[in-house]
Amino acid sequence: MKIDVIGDVHGCSEELRELLHKLGYRKEKDIHVHPDGRIPVFLGDITDRGPDSIGVIRLVYHMVKEQKAKYVPGNHCNKLYRFFLGNRVQETHGLETTTAEYRALAPREQKQIRHMFITLYENAPLYLVLPEVNAVIAHAGIRENFIGQTGKKVKTFVLYGDITGEFHPDGRPIRRDWAKHYKGSRWIVYGHTPVKEPRKVNKTINIDTGCVFGNKLTAFSLPEEKLTSVASKQPYIEEKFTSFD
């Protein structure tokens, strides 16, 4: 198995297609296929904030359905899922862009997109353990002792990171730097926290390089351990990036 783990897309469909092309995928009908049988792995937060969340849902759904891609959910995916179930959720922090796109669709298309996303989400594992490439793919990361578990604590960690329950003055949650303490031999490939450059610590790598905030969209290929990026077409927002210095 050879995989290309793709960082948080957040509705940036144009950059996603460009990245897939750069990685060697070619479009066949509704899906992108690699001549060498490589598999893209989407690590969550495929929607919200960007210009074309509906387009990304369609692309990811069709690829996963045809078993040409894998997907794990992120915190934004969880919130959109609850919205589609009819739960009362606050349409903030980017969800409002996805729901606006959704409401602009014809009723038949709305029903189709809702079905696609619910199916995608309900069939997704919380995180992926891929022994073939010695890696675990989890949206916000995972502690070594959590691997193999799926309880409430594990779900919170995988979707939101190692949160403390406290907040920065700008409203962002304060998170512990769990990667510093990781001692495992498997790669942990994650995103969730935007960084200007992919951040490797021990055998972990954060590949959310803030495409939706104007930086770039990044993939991490295994077993090659190779990084590939394309430039974002979105406006650059400096304060959205986390520094770990």
C-alpha positions as CSV (number, residue, x, y, z in Angstrom):
1,M,0.0,0.0,0.0
2,K,1.2,3.5,-0.9
3,I,-0.8,6.5,0.4
4,D,-0.9,10.3,0.2
5,V,-2.3,11.8,3.3
6,I,-3.9,15.2,2.5
7,G,-4.1,18.0,5.1
8,D,-7.2,20.0,6.0
9,V,-8.9,21.0,2.7
10,H,-11.6,23.3,4.2
11,G,-13.5,23.7,1.0
12,C,-10.5,24.6,-1.1
13,S,-11.5,22.4,-4.1
14,E,-9.3,24.1,-6.7
15,E,-6.1,23.6,-4.6
16,L,-7.2,20.0,-3.8
17,R,-7.5,19.1,-7.5
18,E,-4.2,20.8,-8.2
19,L,-2.5,18.8,-5.4
20,L,-3.9,15.5,-6.7
21,H,-2.7,16.3,-10.2
22,K,0.8,17.2,-8.8
23,L,0.8,13.9,-7.0
24,G,0.2,12.1,-10.2
25,Y,-3.6,11.4,-10.0
26,R,-5.7,11.6,-13.2
27,K,-9.4,12.4,-13.3
28,E,-11.6,9.5,-14.5
29,K,-15.3,10.5,-14.4
30,D,-16.1,11.6,-10.8
31,I,-12.9,10.3,-9.3
32,H,-9.1,10.8,-9.4
33,V,-7.1,7.7,-9.9
34,H,-3.3,7.1,-9.6
35,P,-1.7,4.9,-12.2
36,D,0.4,3.2,-9.5
37,G,-2.6,2.5,-7.3
38,R,-1.8,5.1,-4.7
39,I,-4.6,6.0,-2.2
40,P,-5.3,9.5,-1.0
41,V,-6.2,9.7,2.7
42,F,-8.2,12.7,3.8
43,L,-7.6,13.6,7.4
44,G,-10.8,15.5,8.2
45,D,-12.1,19.0,8.0
46,I,-12.8,18.8,4.3
47,T,-15.4,21.6,4.5
48,D,-16.0,25.0,6.1
49,R,-14.4,28.4,5.5
50,G,-13.3,27.8,1.9
51,P,-15.2,28.6,-1.3
52,D,-16.4,25.2,-2.4
53,S,-17.2,22.8,0.4
54,I,-20.0,21.2,-1.6
55,G,-17.5,20.4,-4.4
56,V,-15.1,18.8,-1.9
57,I,-17.9,16.7,-0.4
58,R,-18.8,15.3,-3.8
59,L,-15.1,14.6,-4.7
60,V,-14.3,12.8,-1.4
61,Y,-17.6,10.9,-1.3
62,H,-17.2,9.5,-4.8
63,M,-13.6,8.5,-4.2
64,V,-14.3,6.8,-0.9
65,K,-17.4,5.1,-2.3
66,E,-15.3,3.6,-5.2
67,Q,-12.6,2.6,-2.7
68,K,-10.1,4.9,-4.3
69,A,-9.6,7.0,-1.1
70,K,-9.9,6.8,2.6
71,Y,-11.3,9.5,5.0
72,V,-11.3,10.2,8.7
73,P,-13.5,12.9,10.2
74,G,-12.4,16.2,11.9
75,N,-14.2,18.5,14.3
76,H,-15.7,20.5,11.5
77,C,-17.0,17.3,9.9
78,N,-18.6,16.3,13.2
79,K,-20.4,19.6,13.4
80,L,-21.6,19.5,9.8
81,Y,-22.8,15.9,10.5
82,R,-24.9,17.1,13.5
83,F,-26.3,20.0,11.3
84,F,-27.4,17.5,8.6
85,L,-29.0,15.3,11.3
86,G,-31.2,18.3,12.2
87,N,-29.5,19.1,15.5
88,R,-29.2,22.7,16.7
89,V,-25.7,23.8,16.1
90,Q,-24.2,27.2,16.0
91,E,-23.4,28.2,12.4
92,T,-20.1,29.8,13.2
93,H,-16.3,29.2,12.8
94,G,-16.8,28.4,9.1
95,L,-19.8,26.2,9.2
96,E,-21.9,29.2,8.0
97,T,-20.0,29.1,4.6
98,T,-20.9,25.4,4.1
99,T,-24.6,25.9,5.1
100,A,-24.9,28.9,2.8
101,E,-23.7,26.9,-0.1
102,Y,-26.0,24.1,0.9
103,R,-29.1,26.3,1.1
104,A,-28.3,27.8,-2.3
105,L,-28.8,24.3,-3.9
106,A,-32.0,23.1,-5.4
107,P,-34.0,20.8,-3.0
108,R,-33.0,17.7,-4.9
109,E,-29.3,18.6,-4.7
110,Q,-29.6,19.4,-1.0
111,K,-31.0,15.9,-0.4
112,Q,-28.2,14.4,-2.4
113,I,-25.4,16.3,-0.6
114,R,-26.9,15.6,2.8
115,H,-27.1,11.8,2.0
116,M,-23.5,11.9,0.6
117,F,-22.0,13.5,3.7
118,I,-24.0,11.5,6.3
119,T,-23.0,8.3,4.5
120,L,-19.3,9.4,4.3
121,Y,-19.3,10.3,8.0
122,E,-21.2,7.3,9.4
123,N,-18.9,4.9,7.5
124,A,-15.7,6.6,8.5
125,P,-13.4,5.2,11.3
126,L,-12.5,7.7,14.0
127,Y,-8.9,7.2,13.0
128,L,-7.0,4.9,10.7
129,V,-4.3,2.4,11.7
130,L,-2.4,1.4,8.6
131,P,0.3,-1.2,9.5
132,E,1.3,-1.5,5.8
133,V,2.9,2.0,6.0
134,N,3.5,2.0,9.8
135,A,1.2,4.9,10.4
136,V,-1.9,6.1,12.3
137,I,-4.0,8.9,10.6
138,A,-6.0,11.0,13.1
139,H,-7.4,14.4,12.5
140,A,-5.9,16.2,15.6
141,G,-3.5,13.5,16.5
142,I,-3.6,10.6,19.0
143,R,-1.7,9.5,22.1
144,E,0.1,6.2,21.8
145,N,-1.9,4.7,24.7
146,F,-5.2,5.6,22.9
147,I,-4.4,3.7,19.7
148,G,-6.9,0.8,19.5
149,Q,-9.5,2.6,21.7
150,T,-12.6,4.6,20.6
151,G,-14.1,5.9,23.9
152,K,-15.3,9.5,24.6
153,K,-11.9,10.7,25.8
154,V,-10.2,9.3,22.6
155,K,-12.9,10.8,20.3
156,T,-12.4,14.3,21.9
157,F,-8.6,14.0,21.6
158,V,-8.8,12.8,17.9
159,L,-11.3,15.6,16.9
160,Y,-10.0,18.5,19.0
161,G,-6.5,17.7,20.1
162,D,-5.1,17.7,23.7
163,I,-7.4,20.5,24.9
164,T,-7.1,21.9,28.4
165,G,-10.6,23.4,28.6
166,E,-9.1,26.9,28.7
167,F,-9.0,29.5,25.9
168,H,-6.6,32.1,24.4
169,P,-7.8,35.7,24.5
170,D,-8.9,35.4,20.8
171,G,-11.1,32.5,21.7
172,R,-8.9,29.6,20.4
173,P,-8.7,26.6,22.7
174,I,-5.5,26.1,24.6
175,R,-3.9,22.8,23.6
176,R,-1.1,20.8,25.1
177,D,1.8,19.9,22.8
178,W,1.2,16.2,22.9
179,A,3.6,15.5,20.0
180,K,6.6,16.4,22.2
181,H,5.9,13.4,24.4
182,Y,5.1,10.8,21.7
183,K,7.6,7.9,21.9
184,G,6.0,5.5,19.5
185,S,7.6,3.9,16.4
186,R,4.5,4.5,14.1
187,W,4.0,7.7,12.2
188,I,1.2,9.8,13.6
189,V,-0.1,12.0,10.7
190,Y,-2.5,14.7,11.7
191,G,-3.7,18.3,11.0
192,H,-6.2,20.5,12.8
193,T,-3.8,23.2,14.0
194,P,-2.6,25.4,11.1
195,V,1.2,25.7,10.8
196,K,3.2,27.5,8.1
197,E,5.4,24.5,7.5
198,P,4.7,20.8,8.2
199,R,5.8,20.2,11.8
200,K,7.8,17.0,12.5
201,V,8.3,16.1,16.1
202,N,9.5,12.6,17.1
203,K,7.5,10.4,14.7
204,T,4.5,12.8,14.3
205,I,3.8,15.2,11.5
206,N,1.2,18.0,11.3
207,I,0.4,18.7,7.7
208,D,-2.4,21.3,8.2
209,T,-0.5,24.1,6.4
210,G,-3.5,26.4,6.4
211,C,-4.6,26.4,2.8
212,V,-7.9,28.1,3.7
213,F,-5.9,30.9,5.4
214,G,-3.8,31.6,2.3
215,N,-0.7,29.4,2.8
216,K,-0.6,26.0,1.1
217,L,-2.2,22.6,0.9
218,T,0.1,19.7,1.8
219,A,0.3,15.9,1.4
220,F,2.6,13.5,3.2
221,S,3.3,10.4,1.1
222,L,4.1,7.0,2.7
223,P,6.1,4.9,2.8
224,E,8.3,7.4,1.0
225,E,8.0,10.0,3.8
226,K,7.8,12.7,1.1
227,L,6.0,16.1,1.4
228,T,4.2,17.7,-1.6
229,S,2.4,21.1,-1.5
230,V,0.6,23.5,-3.7
231,A,0.1,27.3,-3.0
232,S,-3.3,28.5,-1.7
233,K,-5.5,30.8,-3.8
234,Q,-7.1,32.2,-0.6
235,P,-6.3,35.5,1.2
236,Y,-3.4,35.2,3.7
237,I,-4.3,35.6,7.4
238,E,-1.2,35.6,9.5
239,E,-2.8,35.4,12.9
240,K,-4.4,32.0,12.1
241,F,-1.1,30.1,12.3
242,T,0.3,28.6,15.4
243,S,4.0,28.9,16.4
244,F,5.5,26.3,18.7
245,D,8.8,28.1,19.3
